[in-house]
């Protein structure tokens, strides 16, 4: 019985790395290093609806220390709408844990400008750390190409990684330092590219963003959590400006 109790406690209080952690909190060393929480586990403070001054009245909720998108309409930014940080960021490390259900689709975008006019439908253009059910999601009657899979810069640069499992927690990191972009997934760096590289520029030209003026050199912007009509959960969201 004592052994069973210990195992239960270990599962409850350890993260993906196996180290003890409290949800939605910062250690003293993290605080000293400049990390700040973007979600306190209790409120939506620090967030608002995209192209809005207030937080959405439905769809996005806080439950059990998680920021959940309880979304069902299926359309991109067609249910409760996307949410963004109150502050813009330029050089930073962003860490967040996330979970999607089978067949799910969402994303975390950065360098969001809220450029006018507001898109009539769909999400504001930005660099997107894709979150999706790699193995089963069907796009245009086909399984996903690599540059539309999880941890890729959506439609621009493919992440190098195996397909991720759904209905379990994953930890992701986005690091932006001047022109260098890194995407991490479950403590492994899966994408590392410089915006001045020919491959990155070609990725934009081959993407749906090719006509978005200045897309390859946006200097700063808001961080956006995407409403894509599928339920998603986030926790332990923290950022450090560089």
Secondary structure, 3 states (H helix, E strand, C coil): CHHHHHHHHHHHHECCCCCECCCCCCCHHHHHCCCEECCCCCCCCCEEECCCCCCCCCCEEEECCEEEECCCCCCCCCCCCCEEECCCECCEEEEEEEEECCCCEEEEEEEECCCCCCCCCCCCCCEEEEEECCCCCEECCEECCHHHCCCCECCCECCCCCCCCCCCCEEEEEEEECCEEEEEECCEEEEEEECCCHHHHHHHHCCCCCCCCCHHHCCCEEEEECCCCCCEEEEEEEEEEC
